Amino acid sequence: MSLASLVSRYIFGIRMCASGLMFFKLTAWYFFIAILSDVQSDPNTQYEPIPQPPTIPLLGNVTQIDKTLPYESFRLLWKQYGEIILLQLPGRQIILVNSHRLALEVLDETRFHKAVGGGLKELRGLVGDGLFTAYHGEPNWAIAHRILTPAFSPANIKGMFGDMVDIASQLVLKWERYGPEYRINPSEDYTRLAFDTVSLCTMGYRVNSYYNDEIHPFITAMGNYLLEAQRRTRIPELVKSMTSTAQWDADAATMNEVVTKVIADRIKSGKQRGDLLDLMLNGKDSKTGESLSEENIRFQLLTFLIAGHETTSGMLTFITYELLKNPSAYAKVREEVDTILQGKPIQPEHLSKFPYVVAVMREALRLYPPAAIIGVTPPEDAVVLGKHFVPKNTIMAVQTAQIHRDPQVYGEDAEQFRPERMLDGKFETLPPKAWIPFGNGARACIGRAFAWQEAIIALVTLFQRFDFVLADSEYNLKLKQTLTIKPDEFYIHAIPRAGVPPLVLGAQQYMNKHPTAHVPGSDLVSEHLEGRVGLNVLYGSNTGSSEAFAQRIASAAASKGFNARISTLDVASGRLSTTEPTVIVTASFEGQPADNAGRFVEDLGLLTGSELDGVSYAVFGCGNRDWALTYQRIPRLIDETMETRGAKRLLERGEGDASGAEFFDSFDLWEEKLWKTLMEVYDTQPSGALSEDTLDVHISGKGTERAISLRQPDAALGKVVSNQVLTKDSAQQKQHIEFQLPENMTYCAGDYLAILPTNPPASVKRVFQRFNLSEETIITINASGSTTLPTNRPVELRQVLSGYVELSQPASKRNIETLVDAAKAEAREDLKKVAERYKEVIVEPRISVLDLLYKYPDLEISLGTFITMLPAMRVRQYSISSSPLWNPNHVTLTVSVLNSPSLSGSGERFLGVGSNFLADLKPGDMAQMMIRPSATAFSLPADVSTPIVLFCAGTGLAPMRGFIQERALQIEGGRKDVGKILLFFGCRDPEKDYLYSSTDLKKWVEMGVVDIRPAFSRASEKSEGCRYVQDRVLHDAADVRALFHQKAKFFTCGGTAVAAGIREACISLLEQDCESRDHAIEVFKRLQKERYATDIFG
């Protein structure tokens, strides 16, 4: 890309064409002169230079700042370069302030004062010298501040209570009338709430946003204006003067029209409400006796409308998100609200009685401060941290979010949402300037008490009347940014709570009509199923296994006489049916519930009596015995708690061990008992001869038509950048794959990339051959029950077989029963024997349904029966092997490709679905993907000086590579506080599968970033005689023990055998300092809770 194109793309936000060349020449000298004239060097060589990322001529550091989400760019720069960073932008320099100790220094108003730059400076075209955008020393700021501050006195704020409740009640009514299945965009509705509230309370103007489908024109114009203000910060003045401002001016005119009308109407009415607008119109400055000018009144009104609603709506949206992601905090909020209000509407005397709600608000503002940057500047040359020279008038951008996440103040869990850190006097003892979401000193927001009361009323009212669930249970935070940040693509369902009196007239009608409001989920809705017994199938699943089992139950329900409804456990929390049976399939993840089951588990724990009397249930638990201490903890907890609280257990809890060969067999046996019990208790009759419900499949084409049918997306599309083999010769193939992420998708080192794969073409081709069908066959699927397949429309059979079903998964016992029913005499007897030796004949050699159909060529089943027998395609999770400091828009995977002879003896190859899908991708190919965060423990320490010890083998190196890369980039950025890394890595041969040994790892060793201790199982003479990682750990025991005593954090990633071996080695090392092995095991258990994290794969 040419320099001209770079300037055009990164500064103007456009792509340079040939006709733009002359324009570029005209402006190039402007950039060059502006940069040179603004670069101020340190005149005193005794000071240390401020760390700065590498620059590009003319552009400086502008390419390192994302145009749409600069907030994320600044966060990554902080991680890489530390507490102070110099950035060179066209025409100006800024210094980023990222630590509390530095913020404490630069927020000293005797040395620094507010700086209005960037987006705030652009806003002056609309709001002039309003309170938020006035330059330091402008007289109108002091006059307005003295006149308007009394409007926000405690008495006046309390007097606004009724108006605030009025607007909150309008939001409640909207959500009640729309019902629980409506997808709510909380950011939009909170924006309406805050805008209507500030308009009514401060100027007596009713916007009535909730009575219109369209957002108020002021809000639309304001959103456009803020986005343009952000874009214009990248454009030099000369370029601005040569570009059109028609839309910019039109949006300003729309907003000015609103406030001008509000002012005119108040003056014309002659009435006084004693509100903010009255003070603006009639107030006199106590010091100068001056009044606000007409122009300044307009500026101030616009300021309050913009700042007053944009920040509050963001705070409420982030609170909603964090509470939905933290079931324990959610439950505490609801318990406090119910305890204080006792079913009655909130009153003024309640406002001071919600300490936990207040803690939640403080914690949300800590993590997501609305004022993401506080700009200050020194009026004279200054020195900060005793070593960095700052020329006068240099803008210093205090990164509020980074200050609020400083581990020196908030500890190792500074990145986590934990309201308890704000309770019991802890908030009051925080150091000065450690919590500054409303700004600093004299220029801090004067309306913070207004926003505080408004938020408490809204939160308490909403949590009293609704239960909330994520519309997408897999949603993880995405951000969007104007001058503030808010969650993007964030949707929820609001489910009216039973037994709560209506806040407004009309709500009771809905509540009575829906006494147990139907919750959103994947319903089995079919007219011909009406009248059958209802069945609620609930699941808690992260990796997809529990969800797949739940789907099997729901799919089979119609053939057993039931009408099933399937949803997550969280969606059903607090509303278990007392008239229909409930089946729960859930898992434990290191002793914790799945992401979409946390609320359910938390709510169960709050029950104290027989609240579940009348509920009938059954539980199947998925787990992994490699986590012996917590195996089946959550399924067991749910099962026992439900019985204790009055529910009736229909049959004994089932258990499936994902680390063993009998995982699917265990579920098959339990499911057989489940249907027998349900059909006996609820007196239902089976429909159909086959053991599995059959899809009605009509072939509607001869394969001569081609149709492009897009898969129902549950992930965004990312692009393959590169795909290369890492191994040599006979070693198992391992790939390094680089993806460009979808827009606005972010990640952290240690996270997962979830990929939605397709089956290998060879596997799909086998199906067409077995059923004697053209590879261009078109089908239409009509399902009588719940299904994940595309139904009621023509679709390519290839598309269904490639992307909607699993073709390679071992056949289940129920599959075999179906084949037995369809088989002729000889094959039937043979299949019965197969079922008797299921583990040996099916599970261990990984024999699929398709394999069995090839083994028994005379066995005839319909295409519909075959597709019904197949589990739904599931996503595959892979540890990301890169750090966002390398490239925030790209990720890499390090994947082992499974391609081996089939154990069935058929001569076919067994192809791992996910790994072969990835291995076959070419640069430019697109793949559906999503980021899934790792467990909180499996992330780099917040304090970069903490040493880390890494244990891994094979592609278990993936997350470790990301960790090492991040610390390498921090060292390259000039940070001197980066902790030591000790890596233990196992592979077979240093010449064949020692991943990255001649590239990245070699470079990082030479930099002093990492000390590597390899173990080569096929060449142990080259690794100090150590064959496996655990052997090398024992060999280098002194180094491991030294880092243990230095409070290092330990990470293990690999298969179950690797994890078990390392565990034993660590316990052996601990024994040297313990009284006995039992004592060492107890110490290791404590270590697991505090600073030992694992990521184990099968």
N, C-alpha and C positions, 0 to 999 in steps of 0.2 A: 504494500500500500504506500502511495507517495506521501510526502510530507504535507502537500496541499490537501490530500484526502483526509489525512489524520486530523489536521486542524479543523477542516469542515465538519468531520463526523463527530469529534469529541467536544468541540466548543460550540459550533452552531447547531448541532443535532441534525445535520443534513448530510447527504452524500454529494461530493463534488462532481459536477459534470464538466464537459469541455467549455461550456459558456461561462463557467464560474472561474476559469483560470485568471482572467483579467482582474476579477474581484479579489481573488486571493493575492495577486501581486500588489494590489492597492493597499490591502490590510496587513500584509506580512511585515512591512517595516513598522507598522503601528505596534504589533505584538513584540517585535524584537526590541524596539526602543522602550516600550512600556515595561518589559521584563527587566531590561538592563537598568532602567532608571529606578526601578522599585527594589531591586536586590540590594539589601543593605548588609554589608559584611561587618564582622566584629572588629572594631578598631583596637581591641585589647587582646593580644594573642594569648594571654594567660587563661582565658576562658575556654571551656570545652565547646566544640561545635554541637549544635542540636542535631540529633539523628534525623536523617532525611532519606526517603526512598530515592532510588535512581530516577533521574529526570530525562525528558526528551526535549531536544531543542524546540523552542517556541511554545511547546505544550507544557513544559514543566512536569508536574505530577498529575495533570488533569486526567490522563488515561487510567489512573489507579482509583478513580472515584466513579462509581456507577452513576449513570445519569438519572435513573429512576429511584434508586435506593442508596443514596450516599451514606445513610445511617449504617448499613452493613459494611460498606467500604471502610468507614472510620473504625468500626469495631475490629475488623481484621488488621488494620494498620496498628491499632493499639496492641493486639496480641503479638504482632511481629516486632514492633519497634519500642514498645514500652510506654513509659509515663509521659514523655514529651517528644513531639514530632514536628518537624518543620516541613510545610508543604509549599511548593512554588506553583502558583496558579497564574494564568495570564493577567498581568498587570498588578499582581499583589502577592504578598506572602501571608500565610496564617500559621499559627503555632497551635497544635492540638495539645490539650491538657488532659491527661488520662489517669492521674492518681489523686488520692485524697490529700496527700501531703502537699502536692503542688497546687491543688485547688485551694487549699487553706491559705496558701501564700498569695495567689493571684486574685482571690476574691476579697482580699483586704482592701476596703474602699478608701483607705488613706494612701494607697500606692497605685491602685488601678481603678478605672471607672468603666461604666457600661460602654460597649462599642456597638454601634448599629451598622451592620454590614450584611452582605449576602442577601438572603431572602427578605430580611427585615427592611433593608434599605430599599429594595424594590417595592415593598408595601407602602412606602411613604407616598408613592404616587396616588394611593387611595386614601390612606388614613393620616397622612401628613405628620404633624407633631403630636399625635395621640400618645397616651400614656405608655404604650408598648414600643413605639417607634421613635419617640423624641430623642434627639441627640443629647449627649451630656451637656448640661448647661443651658439648654433652650428654656426660656422663661415660662412658656406655656405649660411645660411639664409640671413645674413646681406649683403654679397657680391651680391647674386642674387637680393635682394630687391633694392639695389642701381643701379644695371645694368638695371633691367627690368622696374622699375617705369616710366622712361621716355616714354616707349612704350604706356602708358595710359594717356599721357598728353591730354588736351582738343583738341589741334590741330591734334594730331594723331588719336584720337577717331573720330573726325569729318571727317578725311580722310578715314575712314572705311565705311562711309555712303553708298557709291555706292555698295560695296560688301554686306552690310547688306540688302539693298533693293533687290539686285539680289537674295539672298536666300529667302527672304520673298515672292518675286514674284513667285518662284517655288512652294511654299506652296499654294499661291492663285490659281495658274494654276491647281494644283492637285485637290483642292476642287471644282473648277468650273467644271472640266471635270468629276468628280465623280458624281456631281449632288446633289440636295437637299434631295434625299431619302437615300443617303448613310450614314450609321452610322459611325461617325468619333470618333476615340479615340484621343482626343486632346492631352493627355499626350504623346502618341507615336509620333504624328506629331510635337508637340512642341520640343520633344527631338531631332528629326531629324533636325528641324530648328536651334536649339541652337548648336548642334554638327557641322552641316555644316557651320554655321556662324563663330564659334570660329576657326574651321579648316581653313577656307578660309582667314579670316581676320588676324589671328595671325601667320600663317605659309604657306599661299598660297596653301593650299592643298584642292582640290575639291573632296568631298566625293560623291556628287551626290545621296544623299539618296532618293530623290523624283523620281529618275529614276529607282529605284529598288523596287520590292515588298517586299523583305526581308530587315530587319533592318541590318545595317552595322555590320559586325562581332565584331568590336571594342565595339559597344554599348552593344551587347549581352554579350560579355565577361566581360565588365565592370559591367553590372547588376548582373551577377553571382558572380563576385568578391566582390562587395559591400555587397551582401546578406551573403556570406560566412564570410566576415570580421565581420559582425554583429554577426553571430552565434559564431564565434571563441572568441568573447569577454567573453562568458560564460564558456570557457574551460580553465582550468589551463595549464601551460606550459608543465607539465609532460605528460598530456593527449594528447596535440597537437603533442608532439614528437613521440607518439605511434600511430597516426592515419594517414591515407593516405592523401596526398596532391596532387594527380595526377591532378584532375580537377582544383584545385586552381592554380597549376603551369601552366597548359595548358592555362587557361584564361590570366594569366600574360604574357605568351609567345605571345599570340595573340596580346595583346595591345602593347607589346614591339616591335613586328614585324612591326606594323603600324608606330610608331614614328621613329624607326630606318630607315625605308625606306624614310620617310619624310626628315630626316636629311641628309641621303646619297644623295637623289635626289637634295637637295638644294646645297650641297657641289659640286656635280658633275656638276651642271649647271653653276656654277660660277656667277650666277646672284644675285643681291640684290634687295629686295622689300622694304627695310626700315621698315620691320615689326618686330614682337617679335622674330621670329626665327633668323633673322639677328643679333639682339642685343645679343641673346644667343651665337651665333657663333663668333661674332666679338667684342662684347662689352668688355670694361675694367672697373674694379671697380675704381671709382674716388678716393677712399681712399687708397686701397692697391695696385692698379695696376694689380690685378689678373683677370684672365678670368675664365669662368665656365668650369669645366671639361666635357669631353664627357658624362660621367655617369650622372653628375648633369644636363646637358642639357636635357638628356632623362627624368630624374625625373621631371624637370620643365614642359616639354611638356606634359607629362602624367598628371601632376597636373592641368594644364590649360584645357586639354581636359575633365577631369573628373569634376572638380569643375565648370568650365566655362559653361558646358552645362547642368549638372544635376540640378543646382540651378535655372537657368533661365527658363528651361522648367517647373519646378515646379511652379515658380511664375506665368507664363502665364496661366497654367492650373487652378490654384486657382482663378486667376482674372476672367477667363471665367466662372467658376462655380458661383462665388459670383455675377457677373453681371446678370447671368441668374436667380438667386434667388432673385435679387433686381431690379425689373423693373424700379424704379425711377432712380437709378444709371445708368442702361443700357441706358435709354433714354437720360440722360445727356451726356454720353460718345458719343453716336451717334450724338446728336445735336452739340456738340463741334467739332467733327471731320468734319461733313458736313459744318459747318460754316467756319472753318479755311481753309479747302482744296478746297471748292467750286467745287467739282467734279474732281479735278486734283490730280495727284500722289503727295505724300509727297516729299518735298524738304528740304535740310538742314536748310533753314531759318525758317521752320515750327516747328522745334524741341522744341523750347522754348515757343510755343504758345498754349500748351495744359495743362492748370493748373488743370482741372478736371481729365484728364487722369493720370496726375502725382499723384493727390490725391488718385485715385483708386489704383495705384501701391503702394503707401506708406501704404495705409490701408490694402491691401492684404498682404504685407510683415509684417505688424504689427501682423496680425492674424496667418499667416503661414510663419514664418521666415525660410529660407532654412537652416541656421545654427541653428538647434533646441537647441543645447547645446554649450556653450562656456566653455571650461575647463580651470580653473586657479588653482594655488596652491601657498601657502605662503612659501617662502624660509626659514623662521624662524617661530617659534611658534607664533600664532596670537590669538586675541580675537575679535569676531565680535558681533555687536549689543550691545557691552558693557557687554555681559553676557555669551557668548558661547566660550569655548576654542577650538581652532583648531590646532592640532599638525602640525609641519612643514611637507611639501611635501604631505599633504593630498589633494586629488583632490576634488575641489569644482566645481560642474556642474551647471553653471548658465543656468536655464531653460528659454531660450529667449521668448518662447511663453507665459509663465506665467508672465514674466516681462512686456511683451507687453499687457497683459490683467489685469494688476493691477488696481483695481477700485480706489485706492487712486490717481492714475495718470489720468486714462481714464474715470472714472465715472461709474455709475451703468450700462451703456450700453456697457461696455468694451468688452463683448462677441459678440457684434453685428458689422456687416459690415456697417460702416457709413463714407464714404469718406470725408464728410463735416468737420470732426474733423481735417483734414489735410489741410484745405483751409484758406485763409484770415489771414495768419500770425500765425495760431494756431500751425502749425507744428514747426515753428521756435521758439516758446515759450515753447515747451516741455522741461521738466527738463533734465539735462544731463543723458545719459545712459538709457533713457526711450524708445528709438527706436534704436535698435542695430541689424538689420537683417544681416548686412555684417560683424559682428564680432566687436572686440574691439581694440582700440588703434593702436599701431604699427603693431599688427598682424591681423588687419582687412584686408578684401579682397582688393587687389590693382586693381582688374578688375571691380569694381562696376560701374564706369562710362561707361565701355564697355557694361555691362549687361543692364544698364539703357537706353542707346541709342538703343540698339538692341530691347528691350522690347517696347519702344515707337513706333519705326518703325513698328514692327509686329502688335501691337494692333491697331494703327491708320489705317494701311493698311487693316487689316482684317475687322474692323468695318465699314470702308468706303464701302467695297465691298460685305459684307454678312450680313444677319440677321441670328441670331443663336437661336435655340430652343433646349431644352433638348430632347434627344431621348426617355427618360422615364420621363414623366412629374411629376412622384411621387418620382424621385430620391432625396435622401438626402445624404449628404457627408459621404463617407466611405474613410478611409485612408489606405495607404500601406506605408511601411517604409523600406528603406535601410539605408544609412547614412543620407538621407533627407526624407521628407514626400511628398506624392503626393496623389491626389484623386484616388480611386480605382473603377473600374467598372463604370466609368464616360464616357458617350457617348453623342454626340450632332449631330444635323443636321445643315449644313451651306447652307443657301438659298441665291443665288445670288440676290443682290438688283437691281431693275430695274433702267435704266438710268445712270448707272455708266460705264464710258469708260473702256475698258479692260486694265489691267496693262501689259499684255503680249499678244503676237500674238497667236491667236487661241481661245481666250476666247470669242471673240465677236460672233463667230459662234454658240456657245452654248447659249449665251444670246439672240440672235435673234431667235433661234429655240424655246426657252422657254421664251417668253417675260413676262409672269406671271408664274414664275417657280412653278410647282406643289409642294405643301408642303406635307410632310409625315403625314400620319394619317391612320385611319381605313377606307379604301376606300370600297365603294360598286363598285366592278369591275366585270362586267358580260357582256359577248359579246351580249347577247340578249337584254341588256338594252341600248345599244348604239343607239343614235338617240332620246332618251327621253330627256326631259328637265332636266338639271343639278340642283341639290339642295345642298347647302352647309349648313350642320348642325354643329354648333359650341357650345361648352359647357365650362363652368367654374365650377369645382366641386371639393370639398375636401372630402365630406362624401359619394358621389356616387349618391345622389338623382338627381341632375341636369344631370349627365351623363346618368342615367337610362332613364330619360325623353327624352334626345336627342337621345338615342338609339331607343326608341319607334318610334320617328319621322322617323329616318333613316330606320328602319325596315319596316315601313308602306309605304314608299315612292314609291316603285315599284308598289304597288297596286293602287296608285293614279296617275300613269303616269310619275313619276319622277325617276331620277337616282341620288341617294344621296351619298354624301361624308361626313364623320363625323370626326371631329378633335377638339382639344382644341382651345380655343380662342387665346392663345399665339402663337400657330403654324400659325394661320391665320393673325396675326397682321401685318398691312401694306399692305395686299394683298387681300382685299375684292373684290369679283367678281362684275363687272358691267354688266355682261350678264346673270347671274343666281341669283335666290333669295337666301338670307341668313337667316337662322333661328338660333337664339341665345337663349340658355337656360343657365342661370347662377344664382349664389347665392351671397349673402353678408355674410361675417363672421365678426360680430362686426364692420360693416361698411367698411370692407376691401374686396378686390376681392379674389377669390379662388387662390390657389397657381399657377394654370395653366391659370390664366386670368390676372395676374398683369401687364404683358407686354402690353397686348391689351389695358387695361384701361389707362395705362400710356401714350401709344402712342396716344390714342384718345385725351387726354388732351393737347397734343402738337400741335394739328391741329388748324389752325387759319382762314382758308378760307372755300371754298366749295370743299375740297379735296375728299369728298365722293359722289360727283355728279354722278348719274348713278347707285348707289348701292340701291338695294331694300331689305328690311329687316323686321323681326318681332322678338320681344323679349318676353320671358317668364322668370319671376324672381321667384326664390325660396328664402324664408326668414323665419324668426321666430319672431313673434310679441313680444316675451319676450325681445328682444332687440329693444324696441320701438323707441329709438333715431335714430337707424341706419337701421330700417326695410326697405328692398328693395332699399337701397341706391345705390348699384352698378348696378342692372338692370335698375333703373331709370336713373342713370347717363349715362349709355351706350345708352339707348333709346333716351334720350333728346339730347345728344351730337351728335349722328349720324344724327338726323334730322337737327340740327343746322348746321352741316357741309355738308349738301347737299343731304343726303341719303333720300330715299322715304320709309316712314313707310307703310307697307302693312296692318297692323291692330293694334289695340290698345294693349299695353303691357298687358300680363297676369300676375297674381300674385298668388302664392301658399304659404300658411302659414303652415309651418311644425309643428307648435304647435297646430294646430286645426284639427278637424276631416275631414275637406273638402279639405285637401291638394291634394289628388289624383283626387278628383272630380273637383277641380279648373283647374287642368291641362287637364282633359278630355274635359271639356267645351271649354277651349281655343283651344285645338288641333282640335276640331270639326270645330271651326271658321277658324282656320288656313288652313285646307285642302279645305274648301269651297272657301276661298279667293284665295289660290294658284291655284286651278283648274280653277277658273273663269279667273284670270289674265293671266295665261299661257296656257289656253285652252287645258287642258289635260283631258283624260277620264279614269275612273276607270277600272281596269281589275280584274274580279273575283266577285262572288256574296257575299262572306262574308265580314263583316265589317273590318276584320283584314286579312292581307296577311297571306297565309298559307304556311308552310314548306312542302316540298315534302319528306315524310318519308317512306322509304322502309324497311320492316322487313326482314333482310338478314340472320337470324338464328332462330333456333327453341328453343334456350335456352339451348342446350346441349353443346355448345362450351363455353369455358371460356377464356377470354382474359384480361390481365392486361394492362390497358391503363392509362398512367400517365396524370394527368391533366396539361394543359398548365400552367406552373408556372409563376406567377407574383410576387412571394415572395419566400423567402428561408425557408428551413425546420428547425424548432426548435423542441427540444425534451422535453416532459413532465418529470419533476423530481418528483413532488408530487402534489397531488390534494386532499384537505380535506375540509370537511364541517365545517363552522364556527358557525352556528346557532344551536339552540336546540329546541326540541319539535315542537310546531305548528308554529313557526316563519318561514317566507318565507326563503327558502334555499339560503344560500350565501356560495360561495366557495372561498378558497384561493388556487391558482394554481401557481406553480413555473415551469418556463421554462428555459431550457438551450438555449441560443440564437444561431443562426447560426454564423459561423465563421466571424469575423471582423464586426459584427453588434454591434453598441454602442448606448447608450442612456443617457439621463439626467433625474433626478427626475422631474416629472410632464409631461413627454412625454406620448405618446399613443403607445400601441401595437395593430396593425391592424391584425385581424385574418380573414383568408378566411375559413368559416365554411362549413359544409355540412348539408343538411336537416335531421331532425330526421328520423331514420329508419321507425318509425310508419307512418309518413306522406308519405314516398316513397311507403311503402307497400300498402297504400290506393289507389295509382294510379294504381298499377298492378292489384289490385282487381277490380277497377272500369272499366278497359279496358280489363279484362279477359286475361291477359298476364302472361307468365312465368316470374319469377324474374330473369331469366338469358337471357332474350331477347336481341338480338343484332340488332341494327338499323344502317342505313346510312342516314344522313341528307343532302339534297341538297337544298340550300337556293337561292332564286332569289334576295335577297337583303343583306344588311349588317346585320351580326349577330355575337353574341359572342359565339355561340354554335360550337362544333367540327363538321366540315362538310367534305363531300366527302371521308369518310373512315368509315369502320365499327366500332361501339363503343357500349359498353354496355349501354342499356337504363337506368340501375340503376345508372351508372356513370353520365349520363345527368341529371336525376332527383335528384340525391343527391347533385351534386356540381355545376351545371351550371345555375339552375333556382330557383326562389323563389316560394315555394309551398304555403306558409301561408299568403302572402300579400293579403289584401282585393281586391276583384275583382273591376276592374275599370268599368266605365260606358260603355266604348267601349267593354270590355269583355261581358257585359250583352247584348249589341246590337248584338254581334256575336252569343250568345246563343239564342237570340230571333229569329234571321234568321234561326237557325237550329232547333228550337223547333216546336213541333206540336201544334195544335190550343189551347188546354187547357193550356199547359205549357207556350205557347207564351203570352197569356193574363196575366197570373200570373207574368211572368218575366217583362212585361211592367209595371205592378204595382210596382214591386220591384225597377225598375229604377226610378219611380216617387218618391219613398220614400227612395232614395239611402242612405242618411246619416243614417237614423234610422235603416234601414234593413240590410245594408251592412257594412258601415264604423264602426259604434259604436260596433256592435257585432263581427267585424273582420271576415266577411264571405269571404272565398276565392273562386276561380273558382272551385276548387275541391269540396268544400262544396256544391256549387250549383249543380254540377253534381251528387252528392249523393242525394241531395234533389229532383232532377228530374231524376229518373232512366231511364225514357223512352227517355231522350234527348240524341241523338246520334251525336257525333262529332268525327272527326278523331283524331288520336294521334298527327298528325302534327299540326292540328288546336289548340289542347290543349297546346302543347309546345309553339306554337307561342304566345299564350295569356299570357304566364308567363314572368315576368320581369327577367332580368339577376341576378344571384347571386351577391351580393355585400359584400364587406368586412365589418366587424364590428370593431369599434374602442373602446378600453377599456383603461382607465387611468392606467398607471403602478403604482403599489403600493410599489415599492422598490426604492432604491438608488443604483447607480453603485458603491458607496463606500462600500456597503455591498458585492457585487459581480458583477464585470463589465461584466461577461459573463452570468449572470442569471437575469431574471426579475420575478416579481410576479404580479398576477392580483387578484383583489378582486371583485367578480362578483355576482350579484343577478340573480338567476335562475328563469325564467318565466315558470311555469308549473301549469296551473290553468284550471278549467272546462271551456270548450268553451261556450262563450256567445250565441252561436247559438241554444243551447238547444238540440244539437244532441247527447249529452252524451260523445262526444269525449273530449280529453284534448287539450287545446291550449298550444303549446310548442314554446317558444322563440327559434329561430333558433340558434343564436350565443351562448346564455347562456347554452342551453342544449348540444350543441356540446362540449363546454368547460367542462361542468359538467360530461360528459360521458368519458372524456379522462382518460387514465390510465398511470401510470409511464412507460416510455419507448415509448409511442405513439409519433408520429410525427405530427406536424401541420404547415401549411404554414402561415408565419407571416412576418411582416415588422414593423420597427419603424417609427412612424410619429411624428415629433416634435410638441410640444404644441405651442400655441401662445407665442410670445416672452414675453408678460406680465405675462403669467402663468408659471413663473419659480422663483426659489429662488433668492433673491437679491444677486448681486455680492459681496456686503459687508456682510460678515457673521455676523457682529455685529448688523445688522438691525433687530429689533424685527418683528415678524410676527404674525398675528391673522388669525385663520383658522375657517371658518364656513362650516359645512357639515352635511349631514344626510345619514344614510344607507351606501351604497357602494360609496357614495360621499367621504367617508373617504379615498378612494384608493390613490389619489395623495398626500393627506395630510400625510398619513403614510410614503410615500416616502420622503417627506420634513422632517418629524420628525426624520426618520431613518438617514437621511444624517447628520443632526445636532447632533444627538446622537453619531454617529461615529466620528464626528469632536471633540466632547468633550472627547470621549474615547481616541482619538489620542493626547490629551494633549492641545488642543487649549483652550485658556482662553478668547477669544474674541467672543464667540458664543452668538448670541442674544436670547432673551426670546421668547418662543412660547406659545400662548394662544389658546387652541383648544376648540371650541364649537361644540359638536357632538350630533346629535339627533337620537334616535331609539325608539322602542316600549317598551322593557322590559329589565332591566339590567341583568336578568337571562337567557334571550333567544337570543337576537340579539345585545348585546353590544360587537361589534366586537373587538377582540384582547384585551379585558379588563383584562384578567387574564394572558396574555403573554406579548406581546411587549409593549402595553401601560402602563401596570403596571410597567414594568422594567424602561421605560423612565420617568415615573413620579417619581419613586424612585431615579433616577439619577439626577433629577432636570432639565431635558431637556424640559418638557412640563407641563403646568398647564391645566387640562381638566375640562371643565364645561359641563356636560351632561344634556340632556333634554329627559325624558322618557314619551312618549305620553300615554302609558297605566299604568304608575306607577309614576305619577308626584310628589307624596309624597316623592319619593326618589331623586328628582332633584329640591329641593327648591321650589316645587309647580309649576314648569315650564314644560309645555307639549311639546313645540316646541322650536327649536333653537332660533327663534326670541324672544320668551319669556325670554329665559335665557340671551340673549344679553341685553335686557332691564333691567333684574334683576341685572346683573353685569355691569351696565352702567359705573360706576366709573372706573373700570379696563380697559374697552374698550377705554374710553375717554383718560385715562392716556397714553395708548400706541399710540393712535392717535396723541397726542401731542409730543410723542417721535419719530415721523416719521415712525411708523410701516407700513409694507406693509400688505394689507388685501387680503384674498383669499376666494372665495365661490365656492363650488362644490356640485351639487345636482340637483334635479328636478326643474321644473319651479316654483312650489309653494314655495319650499324652498328658491329659489333665490329671489322671489318677497317679501316674508316675511322678509328676512334679509335686503333687500333694504329698506323696510319701517322702520325697527327697526333702521337702521343706520341713516336714515334721521331724525327720531325722536330724536336720540342722538345729531345730529348736530344742531337741532333747539335750543338746550339749549345755544348755543354760537352764534346763528344767530338772525337777526332781525325778520325774518318771516319764514314760511314754504317754500315759494318760494326761499328765500335766501338760506335755507338749501339744497334745491334741486339743486341749482346752485353749491353750494360747493361740493355736492356729485358727480355731473357731472365732476367737476375738479378732484376729488379724483379718479374717474374711469379712467381718462386719465393718472394719475400719479402713483397711488399706490393701486389700487383696481382691482383685476383680477377675472374673473369668468369663470367657466367651467360648462355649463348648459346642462343637457341631458333630453330627453323627457321621 
